Amino acid sequence: AKIPQLDTKEGDSLKYDDDTEATVCEHCLIWGKDTLASQSCLGNISITSSSLAIDAAEYIITGKDSSSGDGADDTEMDGDDGDSDDDDFLGDGNQNQGDDVSSKNPILFANEMLRKSGSLPDYSRAYASTLSAILLAYKPHDDGDQRRVASAPCHRCIAYLQKRASSLSGIIDSLCCLSPKASIALSCPESYLVPGLLKVIADLSFGDGLDAASPSIRDEILTSLKTLTSLTHENSVACEQLVRPYKWDNSLPISMENAMVASDQTTTGVCIIFSYLLKVASTKQGKASTRHDDERDKSSERYSYDTTIFCLNILTNVVEMVPHSAKHMIENIAVNDGESEGVNAIPWLTRWVVSTTSGFRKSIMKGSFGSQGEAEESAGGDELKAGEEGNLVTAGNGFVLLAYLMLEDESSSSSTSSIRDAVIKELPVDESGASGGIHYMIKTLKAFCNFYHYSVGDLSVAVIAPVVKLIAGLQKLDVVEQRKAWL
């Protein structure tokens, strides 16, 4: 990391060890000289009483000391005794006794105690206010305003706020872990955390005058998506805020095909997340692949992969918890990315998910890929080539979202029927018509489960169990569709 040094001659800039300069705001110049000398171990991050309190809370709640470096805290945690906490965490299937689990697991116990203390909304409000400060720091100055001049964001402010946001994100992620009551308390509408996260993603991704590809902006978007994934997991309070309209003027690459929103100045969280998924997917498709990628390309590829998975998981969570509103909303999105002008979101999403399976599509169609007992083969053998693991995970998460959209629920049967027809129409089939279709989804999801279990082991049960239920639902649906074809 670059270590900034205050340029005492100029008094208005930070000079890094490579002689490049970064803009500093007037507020940093007032107190910067007194605190900068203590920054050598932390980089361009300011130490304040509030940041120390947040760091302490992060260490207590997550069990990790972020200031000691990556991985250092994990070694300390694992070295306390010979037994792994993971075994106790999953248990033997009797963990549905919530109070008993909380009393045995220190992290869950801390989550429950914090919830009962009534302090969780304070963490949400602190995070929401930090997000607002980040947006203000990035907001382009108006050249026509005599009180302000156009300038780049203050690097010291951005670094401090992003460190604060990252710590609060880690705290909230840990508080949400297997603690549904804590998730609900953290996402109460009064805290404005969920809308704040959505606003950051919308403004930093689609706002005017910002470089959305800059590392600092990408890091903040990634952190916001990660936190939204945690908050929306089995949490209807958070998910309902993603289908609520917001009067934000963002130029998204989508439009609504009916009166789902009042005007062009109104959007929803679902529209924002889908737009970002569309943006990342379109960027990846338009980028020429190279055999020898440099570090920047690898970092960009990893970022695209992570944000894609987060977007798919957030959309899945919303469809699972508020199916009627989410299905109706997604079904009425029209994609406007230039290449797919006016295409409905469901066919576009299906075609894109199917495209991620191109490297192993023949194996799926042949019938062996994803078969039971083929865990090692599908995880790393001849059928799944090196480098395709990410595509399998992306396809698995994509088909999970499509499965939730397709399967019946009590509140959205009409939307489900039309969505199902649109998805099935885009699924590949062989020339004879005997393979593919819904069975293509089933085989891919089985391969996804096999790979996940092969990679993670027993810890994969939390992911695999709901997917197995979806597979059972798709198998019943496949039988129904086959009967329709015979009639």
DOTORZA-464075 format. One record per residue (C-alpha): residue in one letter; x negated, z, y. Coordinates in pm, whole numbers, plus 32768, in hexadecimal, padded with zeros to 4 digits. Each point is the difference from the previous one (the first is absolute). Example, Ala and Ser with C-alpha at 12.3 -4.5 7.8 and 13.67 -1.06 7.14 Angstrom:
BEGIN
+-----+------+------+------+
| res |    X |    Z |    Y |
+-----+------+------+------+
|   A | 7B32 | 830C | 7E3E |
|   S | 7F77 | 7FBE | 8158 |
+-----+------+------+------+
// end
This chain:
BEGIN
+-----+------+------+------+
| res |    X |    Z |    Y |
+-----+------+------+------+
|   A | 8000 | 8000 | 8000 |
|   K | 7F8B | 7FBB | 8161 |
|   I | 7F8D | 8133 | 80C0 |
|   P | 805F | 7FE1 | 8170 |
|   Q | 7F21 | 807E | 8118 |
|   L | 8083 | 803A | 815E |
|   D | 7F62 | 7F15 | 80FD |
|   T | 7FB3 | 80FC | 8110 |
|   K | 7F83 | 7EF1 | 80EC |
|   E | 813A | 7F33 | 7FFC |
|   G | 80F6 | 811E | 7FCB |
|   D | 8112 | 7F19 | 7F86 |
|   S | 7FA7 | 7F8C | 7EA3 |
|   L | 7F8E | 806C | 7EA9 |
|   K | 7EC8 | 7F61 | 7F74 |
|   Y | 7FDA | 7FE6 | 7E87 |
|   D | 7EBD | 7FF7 | 7F3D |
|   D | 800D | 7E82 | 7FFA |
|   D | 800A | 7FF4 | 817F |
|   T | 8169 | 7F88 | 800B |
|   E | 80EB | 80A6 | 80F4 |
|   A | 8163 | 8080 | 7FD5 |
|   T | 80FF | 8042 | 810C |
|   V | 803C | 816B | 805F |
|   C | 812F | 8078 | 80C4 |
|   E | 7FF2 | 80E3 | 812E |
|   H | 807A | 812A | 7F35 |
|   C | 7EE0 | 7FE7 | 7F08 |
|   L | 7F04 | 7FEC | 811D |
|   I | 8077 | 8152 | 8081 |
|   W | 7FC3 | 80C6 | 7EC0 |
|   G | 7F2F | 7F0C | 7F36 |
|   K | 7EA9 | 807E | 806B |
|   D | 8049 | 8163 | 7F8F |
|   T | 807A | 7FA6 | 7EA4 |
|   L | 7F3F | 7EC6 | 7FA4 |
|   A | 7EC4 | 80BA | 7F95 |
|   S | 80BB | 809A | 7EDB |
|   Q | 8079 | 7EB1 | 7F7C |
|   S | 7EC9 | 7F92 | 7F41 |
|   C | 8091 | 8061 | 7EAD |
|   L | 815D | 7F78 | 803F |
|   G | 7FC7 | 7EC0 | 80C2 |
|   N | 80DA | 7FA7 | 8129 |
|   I | 80FB | 8119 | 7FC4 |
|   S | 8041 | 8122 | 80EA |
|   I | 801B | 8168 | 7F88 |
|   T | 811D | 80C8 | 8099 |
|   S | 80B8 | 813B | 7F9E |
|   S | 8129 | 7F36 | 7F83 |
|   S | 7F26 | 7F19 | 7F2F |
|   L | 7F57 | 812D | 7F5F |
|   A | 8155 | 8095 | 7FAE |
|   I | 8076 | 7EB8 | 7F67 |
|   D | 7EBF | 7FDF | 7F36 |
|   A | 8031 | 8161 | 7F7A |
|   A | 816A | 7FB6 | 7FA6 |
|   E | 7F97 | 7EBE | 7F54 |
|   Y | 7EFF | 80B9 | 7F2E |
|   I | 80F7 | 8110 | 7F9D |
|   I | 8128 | 7F1B | 7FB7 |
|   T | 7F4B | 7EDD | 7F59 |
|   G | 7EDF | 80C5 | 7F6A |
|   K | 7F0C | 7F05 | 8095 |
|   D | 7F01 | 802C | 8114 |
|   S | 7FF1 | 7EB0 | 80B3 |
|   S | 7ED6 | 806A | 80D4 |
|   S | 7F20 | 8031 | 7ED0 |
|   G | 8001 | 7E8F | 7FA4 |
|   D | 80B5 | 7F2B | 7F03 |
|   G | 800A | 8091 | 7EA6 |
|   A | 7F4A | 8144 | 8052 |
|   D | 813A | 80D0 | 7FF6 |
|   D | 8075 | 7F63 | 7EBA |
|   T | 7EC4 | 8074 | 7F52 |
|   E | 8034 | 8162 | 807C |
|   M | 8169 | 8002 | 7F95 |
|   D | 7FB6 | 7F79 | 7EA7 |
|   G | 7EDC | 80E8 | 7FCB |
|   D | 80C0 | 8147 | 8012 |
|   D | 803D | 800B | 7E89 |
|   G | 7FF9 | 7F20 | 7ED4 |
|   D | 8171 | 7FAD | 8001 |
|   S | 808B | 7EE5 | 80D1 |
|   D | 8121 | 8046 | 80E9 |
|   D | 8099 | 7EB2 | 7F9C |
|   D | 8071 | 8086 | 7EAF |
|   D | 80B6 | 8125 | 80A0 |
|   F | 808F | 7F16 | 8107 |
|   L | 80AE | 7F21 | 7F05 |
|   G | 804A | 8108 | 7EFD |
|   D | 80A8 | 7FB7 | 7EB6 |
|   G | 814D | 7F81 | 807D |
|   N | 8092 | 8151 | 8063 |
|   Q | 7F9D | 7FDF | 816B |
|   N | 815D | 7FD2 | 8082 |
|   Q | 8004 | 8178 | 8032 |
|   G | 7FAE | 7FDD | 8173 |
|   D | 7FB9 | 816D | 8053 |
|   D | 7F25 | 802E | 7ECD |
|   V | 7F2E | 7ECF | 8058 |
|   S | 7FD7 | 8070 | 8169 |
|   S | 7F88 | 8156 | 7F93 |
|   K | 7EF7 | 7F6B | 7F19 |
|   N | 7F7F | 7EE7 | 80DD |
|   P | 7F58 | 807D | 8141 |
|   I | 8048 | 7EC2 | 80C7 |
|   L | 8172 | 8000 | 7FA8 |
|   F | 800F | 8175 | 8044 |
|   A | 7F69 | 7FCA | 815A |
|   N | 80F6 | 7EE5 | 8044 |
|   E | 8128 | 80DE | 7FAB |
|   M | 7F7F | 8124 | 80CE |
|   L | 7FCA | 7F20 | 812D |
|   R | 815D | 7F72 | 7FDC |
|   K | 8098 | 815A | 7FF4 |
|   S | 7F36 | 8065 | 8132 |
|   G | 80B0 | 7EF5 | 80CD |
|   S | 7EBA | 7F68 | 807D |
|   L | 801C | 7EA7 | 7F61 |
|   P | 80BA | 7F61 | 8127 |
|   D | 7EDD | 806D | 80DC |
|   Y | 7F13 | 7F27 | 7F33 |
|   S | 80F1 | 7EDB | 801F |
|   R | 801F | 802A | 8177 |
|   A | 7E86 | 801E | 8025 |
|   Y | 7FD1 | 7EBD | 7F3D |
|   A | 8113 | 7F4D | 80C2 |
|   S | 7F68 | 8064 | 814F |
|   T | 7EAA | 7F8B | 7F87 |
|   L | 8094 | 7EAE | 7FA4 |
|   S | 809A | 7FE3 | 815A |
|   A | 7EAF | 804F | 809D |
|   I | 7F5B | 7EF4 | 7F2A |
|   L | 80FA | 7EFC | 8077 |
|   L | 7FC6 | 8066 | 8169 |
|   A | 7E88 | 7FE8 | 7FD1 |
|   Y | 8021 | 7E9F | 7F76 |
|   K | 8101 | 7F91 | 80FF |
|   P | 7F6A | 7EE4 | 80D1 |
|   H | 7FDC | 8055 | 816F |
|   D | 80B8 | 7F2B | 80FB |
|   D | 7F1C | 7F37 | 80E4 |
|   G | 810D | 7FF9 | 8108 |
|   D | 801A | 817A | 8013 |
|   Q | 7F25 | 807D | 811A |
|   R | 7FE6 | 8158 | 7F64 |
|   R | 7F69 | 7F7D | 7EBF |
|   V | 7F09 | 7EF4 | 7F9B |
|   A | 7FFA | 7F35 | 7EC4 |
|   S | 7F05 | 808F | 7F08 |
|   A | 7FC2 | 8033 | 7E8F |
|   P | 807F | 813E | 7F58 |
|   C | 7F25 | 8132 | 8028 |
|   H | 7F33 | 801A | 7EC0 |
|   R | 7FDC | 8179 | 801A |
|   C | 8179 | 802F | 8025 |
|   I | 804A | 7F11 | 7EE2 |
|   A | 7F02 | 80A8 | 7F1A |
|   Y | 8085 | 815C | 804B |
|   L | 816D | 7F9A | 7FD5 |
|   Q | 7FBE | 7F40 | 7EBF |
|   K | 7F43 | 8126 | 7F6A |
|   R | 8124 | 80E0 | 805E |
|   A | 80FB | 7F07 | 7F70 |
|   S | 7F37 | 7FDC | 7EBF |
|   S | 7FF3 | 8179 | 7FCF |
|   L | 8174 | 802A | 8041 |
|   S | 8049 | 7EDD | 7F17 |
|   G | 7F38 | 80A8 | 7EEC |
|   I | 80BD | 8145 | 8038 |
|   I | 8154 | 7F55 | 7FF0 |
|   D | 7F9F | 7F35 | 7ECC |
|   S | 7F9F | 8140 | 7F4D |
|   L | 813A | 80B7 | 8074 |
|   C | 80D9 | 7EE7 | 7F76 |
|   C | 7F57 | 8009 | 7EAA |
|   L | 8109 | 806A | 7F01 |
|   S | 80AC | 80C6 | 8114 |
|   P | 8148 | 7F4F | 8055 |
|   K | 807D | 811D | 80DC |
|   A | 7EC0 | 7FF1 | 80CA |
|   S | 8024 | 7E86 | 8028 |
|   I | 815D | 802D | 808C |
|   A | 7F8C | 810B | 80F6 |
|   L | 7EDF | 7F24 | 8074 |
|   S | 80DD | 7ECF | 803C |
|   C | 8119 | 80A3 | 80C6 |
|   P | 8075 | 7F0D | 810F |
|   E | 7FBB | 80FD | 8114 |
|   S | 7E88 | 7FEC | 7FC0 |
|   Y | 8000 | 7E86 | 8041 |
|   L | 7EEB | 7FD7 | 7EFD |
|   V | 8098 | 7EE4 | 7F34 |
|   P | 805A | 7F30 | 8136 |
|   G | 7EA8 | 8051 | 808F |
|   L | 7F52 | 7F75 | 7ECC |
|   L | 80DA | 7EC8 | 800C |
|   K | 7FB9 | 7FD3 | 8174 |
|   V | 7E88 | 800D | 7FC2 |
|   I | 8017 | 7EF7 | 7EF1 |
|   A | 80DF | 7F21 | 80D5 |
|   D | 7F3D | 801C | 8146 |
|   L | 7EA1 | 7FEE | 7F70 |
|   S | 805A | 7EE1 | 7F15 |
|   F | 80E4 | 7F2C | 80D7 |
|   G | 7FBE | 807C | 8163 |
|   D | 7F77 | 7F21 | 8111 |
|   G | 7E9A | 801D | 8078 |
|   L | 7F77 | 80BA | 7ED0 |
|   D | 7F08 | 7F94 | 7EF9 |
|   A | 80BA | 805D | 7EC1 |
|   A | 7ECA | 7FA9 | 7F34 |
|   S | 7F23 | 8107 | 80A5 |
|   P | 7F8E | 8115 | 7F0F |
|   S | 8093 | 811B | 80CF |
|   I | 8159 | 7F60 | 8013 |
|   R | 7FFD | 7FA5 | 7E8F |
|   D | 7FA1 | 8164 | 7FA4 |
|   E | 8123 | 808B | 80C7 |
|   I | 80F7 | 7F0B | 7F64 |
|   L | 7F80 | 8054 | 7EA5 |
|   T | 801F | 8177 | 8041 |
|   S | 8162 | 7FD6 | 8083 |
|   L | 806A | 7F32 | 7ED2 |
|   K | 7F6A | 8101 | 7F15 |
|   T | 80BB | 811D | 80A8 |
|   L | 8147 | 7F3D | 7FFB |
|   T | 7FD2 | 7FC5 | 7E8C |
|   S | 7FE1 | 8176 | 7FC6 |
|   L | 8123 | 805D | 80E2 |
|   T | 80F6 | 7F03 | 7F6F |
|   H | 7FBF | 8058 | 7E94 |
|   E | 814C | 8084 | 7F78 |
|   N | 805F | 806A | 8161 |
|   S | 8148 | 7F75 | 8082 |
|   V | 7FD2 | 80AA | 8154 |
|   A | 7EC6 | 7F33 | 8045 |
|   C | 8089 | 7EC2 | 7F61 |
|   E | 813B | 8006 | 80D2 |
|   Q | 7F26 | 7FF1 | 8137 |
|   L | 7F70 | 7EB3 | 7F86 |
|   V | 8157 | 7F5A | 7FFE |
|   R | 805E | 8090 | 8154 |
|   P | 7FED | 7F10 | 812B |
|   Y | 7EFB | 803A | 810E |
|   K | 8000 | 7F5B | 8155 |
|   W | 7E99 | 7F85 | 7FF4 |
|   D | 7F94 | 7EB0 | 8084 |
|   N | 7F0B | 7F82 | 7EF8 |
|   S | 7FD2 | 7E94 | 7FA8 |
|   L | 8024 | 800D | 7E85 |
|   P | 7FD0 | 7ECF | 7F1C |
|   I | 8161 | 802C | 7F77 |
|   S | 8166 | 7FEA | 807A |
|   M | 814E | 8082 | 7F87 |
|   E | 80FE | 7F09 | 7F78 |
|   N | 812D | 80CA | 8073 |
|   A | 8058 | 811B | 80EF |
|   M | 7F2E | 8104 | 7F4D |
|   V | 7F59 | 804F | 814B |
|   A | 809A | 7FF7 | 815A |
|   S | 7EFF | 7F20 | 80A9 |
|   D | 7E9F | 7F7A | 7FF7 |
|   Q | 7F90 | 8145 | 80A3 |
|   T | 8080 | 80CB | 7ED8 |
|   T | 7F4B | 8027 | 7EB7 |
|   T | 7FF0 | 80E5 | 7ECF |
|   G | 7EF0 | 809F | 7F31 |
|   V | 8051 | 7F1B | 7EDC |
|   C | 7FCE | 7ED0 | 80E1 |
|   I | 7EB3 | 8087 | 807E |
|   I | 7F76 | 804C | 7EA4 |
|   F | 807A | 7EB3 | 7F75 |
|   S | 7F65 | 7F4D | 812A |
|   Y | 7EB1 | 80A4 | 7FC0 |
|   L | 8013 | 7FA5 | 7E8F |
|   L | 8049 | 7E9A | 8067 |
|   K | 7EDB | 8004 | 80F3 |
|   V | 7F07 | 807E | 7EFC |
|   A | 8080 | 7F16 | 7EF1 |
|   S | 7FF0 | 7ED3 | 80E6 |
|   T | 7E9F | 8059 | 806E |
|   K | 7F88 | 801F | 7E9A |
|   Q | 809E | 7EB4 | 7F9C |
|   G | 7F67 | 7F4C | 8127 |
|   K | 7EA1 | 8085 | 7FC5 |
|   A | 7F12 | 7F2F | 7F33 |
|   S | 7F62 | 80C6 | 7EE7 |
|   T | 7E87 | 800F | 7FDF |
|   R | 7F30 | 8068 | 7ED9 |
|   H | 7F05 | 80CC | 80C5 |
|   D | 80BD | 80DB | 80F4 |
|   D | 7F41 | 80D4 | 80F5 |
|   E | 8053 | 816C | 8046 |
|   R | 80F2 | 7FA6 | 8115 |
|   D | 80C4 | 7F18 | 7F1E |
|   K | 800F | 8108 | 7EF0 |
|   S | 8079 | 8104 | 80F8 |
|   S | 810A | 7F12 | 8081 |
|   E | 806F | 7FAF | 7E9E |
|   R | 801B | 8171 | 7FAB |
|   Y | 80C6 | 8040 | 813D |
|   S | 80F2 | 7EE6 | 7FAE |
|   Y | 802C | 8085 | 7EA0 |
|   D | 8040 | 8167 | 8070 |
|   T | 80F4 | 7FA3 | 8113 |
|   T | 80BA | 7F15 | 7F15 |
|   I | 8032 | 8111 | 7EFD |
|   F | 806F | 80F9 | 810A |
|   C | 80FE | 7F08 | 808F |
|   L | 808F | 7FB6 | 7EA8 |
|   N | 8019 | 8173 | 7FAE |
|   I | 80A9 | 8054 | 814A |
|   L | 8103 | 7EED | 7FD2 |
|   T | 8039 | 8070 | 7E99 |
|   N | 8033 | 8167 | 806F |
|   V | 8100 | 7F97 | 8103 |
|   V | 80C0 | 7F1F | 7F0F |
|   E | 8003 | 8119 | 7EFF |
|   M | 807E | 810C | 80F0 |
|   V | 80ED | 7F3B | 80E4 |
|   P | 8053 | 7ECE | 7F2B |
|   H | 8131 | 7F7F | 80B7 |
|   S | 7F66 | 7FE9 | 815B |
|   A | 7EA5 | 7F97 | 7F87 |
|   K | 807A | 7EED | 7F16 |
|   H | 80EC | 7F72 | 8103 |
|   M | 7EEE | 8007 | 8106 |
|   I | 7EF2 | 7F5B | 7F2A |
|   E | 80F5 | 7EFB | 7F81 |
|   N | 8049 | 7F95 | 8166 |
|   I | 7E97 | 7FE0 | 8075 |
|   A | 7F8A | 7E9F | 804C |
|   V | 7E89 | 7FBD | 7FF2 |
|   N | 7F6D | 7F4B | 812E |
|   D | 7E8C | 7FE0 | 7FBB |
|   G | 7FD8 | 7E8F | 8047 |
|   E | 7FDA | 7F8E | 7E98 |
|   S | 8143 | 80A7 | 7F8B |
|   E | 80D9 | 7FD0 | 8132 |
|   G | 815F | 808A | 7FC9 |
|   V | 7FCA | 8051 | 7E8E |
|   N | 80C7 | 8128 | 7F82 |
|   A | 7F31 | 8137 | 7FB6 |
|   I | 8067 | 8022 | 7E92 |
|   P | 7F89 | 7EA6 | 7F8D |
|   W | 7EC5 | 8021 | 80D3 |
|   L | 7FB0 | 8157 | 7F6F |
|   T | 803C | 7F8A | 7E9C |
|   R | 7F28 | 7ECA | 8028 |
|   W | 7EE9 | 80CC | 809D |
|   V | 8004 | 8109 | 7EEC |
|   V | 8001 | 7EF1 | 7EF5 |
|   S | 7ED9 | 7F57 | 80AE |
|   T | 7F2D | 813C | 7FCC |
|   T | 8022 | 7FC9 | 7E86 |
|   S | 7F6E | 7EA0 | 8006 |
|   G | 7EBC | 8071 | 7F5A |
|   F | 80B0 | 807F | 7EC9 |
|   R | 814E | 7F47 | 800A |
|   K | 7FBC | 7F37 | 7EC4 |
|   S | 7FBB | 813E | 7F3F |
|   I | 814A | 8093 | 8074 |
|   M | 80BD | 7EC7 | 7F9E |
|   K | 7F5A | 7FF4 | 7EAA |
|   G | 808F | 8155 | 7FB3 |
|   S | 7ED0 | 80D5 | 7FAC |
|   F | 7FB3 | 8081 | 815D |
|   G | 8097 | 8159 | 8038 |
|   S | 8061 | 8030 | 7E94 |
|   Q | 800E | 8163 | 7F80 |
|   G | 7EB4 | 8071 | 7F74 |
|   E | 7F3F | 7F06 | 80D1 |
|   A | 7F87 | 80FC | 8102 |
|   E | 7E8D | 7FC0 | 7FE0 |
|   E | 8029 | 7E89 | 7FDE |
|   S | 80E0 | 7FDC | 812F |
|   A | 7F31 | 80F7 | 80C7 |
|   G | 7EB4 | 7F56 | 7FE4 |
|   G | 7FEE | 7F10 | 7EDD |
|   D | 8016 | 7E88 | 7FE6 |
|   E | 815B | 7FE2 | 8098 |
|   L | 7FBA | 80B5 | 8146 |
|   K | 7ECD | 7F6C | 80A3 |
|   A | 7F10 | 80C7 | 80D5 |
|   G | 8084 | 8021 | 8162 |
|   E | 816C | 7FD7 | 7F99 |
|   E | 8043 | 8176 | 7FE2 |
|   G | 806E | 8014 | 816C |
|   N | 80ED | 7EDC | 7FD1 |
|   L | 809D | 80A8 | 7ED1 |
|   V | 8037 | 8142 | 80C3 |
|   T | 8090 | 7F3B | 8126 |
|   A | 80E6 | 7F3B | 7F19 |
|   G | 806C | 8140 | 7F52 |
|   N | 805D | 80A9 | 8148 |
|   G | 80AA | 7EC3 | 8079 |
|   F | 80D5 | 7FE0 | 7EC7 |
|   V | 805B | 8171 | 8019 |
|   L | 808F | 7FB9 | 815B |
|   L | 80B8 | 7ECB | 7F81 |
|   A | 8089 | 80C5 | 7ED7 |
|   Y | 8092 | 810A | 80E7 |
|   L | 809C | 7EEB | 80D0 |
|   M | 8094 | 7F56 | 7ECC |
|   L | 8088 | 8124 | 7F3A |
|   E | 815F | 8083 | 803D |
|   D | 804F | 813B | 80BE |
|   E | 814B | 809B | 8064 |
|   S | 7FEF | 7FA1 | 816E |
|   S | 7F7C | 7E9A | 8011 |
|   S | 8084 | 7F34 | 7EDD |
|   S | 8056 | 7ED0 | 80D6 |
|   S | 7EA6 | 7FEC | 809C |
|   T | 7F5D | 8040 | 7EB1 |
|   S | 80B0 | 7ED8 | 7F5D |
|   S | 7F90 | 7F03 | 8109 |
|   I | 7EA0 | 8091 | 8009 |
|   R | 7FE8 | 7FEA | 7E86 |
|   D | 8061 | 7E91 | 8002 |
|   A | 7F01 | 7FB4 | 8110 |
|   V | 7EE6 | 80B1 | 7F45 |
|   I | 804C | 7F63 | 7EAD |
|   K | 8003 | 7EA5 | 80A0 |
|   E | 7E94 | 802F | 806F |
|   L | 7F74 | 8092 | 7EBC |
|   P | 7F2E | 7F0F | 7F2E |
|   V | 807E | 7F79 | 7EB4 |
|   D | 7F5A | 7F20 | 7EFE |
|   E | 806C | 7E9C | 7FBC |
|   S | 80E7 | 8064 | 7EE5 |
|   G | 809B | 8118 | 80CC |
|   A | 7FBE | 80F4 | 7EE4 |
|   S | 7F05 | 80D3 | 80BD |
|   G | 7FE9 | 8087 | 815F |
|   G | 8115 | 806C | 80E8 |
|   I | 804D | 8174 | 7FF8 |
|   H | 7F26 | 801E | 7ECC |
|   Y | 7EDD | 7F90 | 80D8 |
|   M | 8038 | 8132 | 80DA |
|   I | 801C | 80E1 | 7ED0 |
|   K | 7EBA | 7F88 | 7F68 |
|   T | 7F46 | 8023 | 8148 |
|   L | 8084 | 8161 | 8032 |
|   K | 7F98 | 805D | 7E9E |
|   A | 7EA4 | 7F79 | 8042 |
|   F | 7FFC | 80C4 | 8147 |
|   C | 8058 | 8142 | 7F46 |
|   N | 7EFB | 7FBB | 7EF4 |
|   F | 7EF3 | 7FC2 | 8104 |
|   Y | 8060 | 8135 | 80C5 |
|   H | 7FF5 | 80DC | 7ECB |
|   Y | 7EB9 | 7F65 | 7F92 |
|   S | 7F66 | 803E | 8157 |
|   V | 808A | 8158 | 8058 |
|   G | 805D | 809B | 7EB3 |
|   D | 80FF | 8118 | 7FEE |
|   L | 801B | 8013 | 817B |
|   S | 80B1 | 7EAE | 7FF7 |
|   V | 8140 | 80A1 | 7F7D |
|   A | 807E | 803B | 8163 |
|   V | 7FF4 | 7E87 | 8043 |
|   I | 8055 | 7F7A | 7EA8 |
|   A | 8138 | 80D2 | 7FB9 |
|   P | 80DE | 7F65 | 8112 |
|   V | 7F79 | 7EA4 | 7FAF |
|   V | 8064 | 802B | 7E93 |
|   K | 8164 | 804A | 8075 |
|   L | 7FFD | 7EC4 | 80D2 |
|   I | 7F87 | 7F36 | 7ED4 |
|   A | 8124 | 8086 | 7F32 |
|   G | 80F0 | 7F9B | 8114 |
|   L | 7F68 | 7EA4 | 8014 |
|   Q | 801A | 7FD5 | 7E87 |
|   K | 8175 | 8048 | 8010 |
|   L | 8021 | 7F12 | 8123 |
|   D | 7F42 | 7EF5 | 7F3E |
|   V | 80F9 | 801B | 7EE2 |
|   V | 8122 | 7FD7 | 80F3 |
|   E | 7F61 | 7ECE | 80A0 |
|   Q | 7FBE | 7F62 | 7EAB |
|   R | 816C | 8030 | 7FA1 |
|   K | 806A | 7F58 | 8142 |
|   A | 7F21 | 7ED8 | 7FAD |
|   W | 809C | 7FDD | 7EA5 |
|   L | 8164 | 7FFE | 8085 |
+-----+------+------+------+
// end
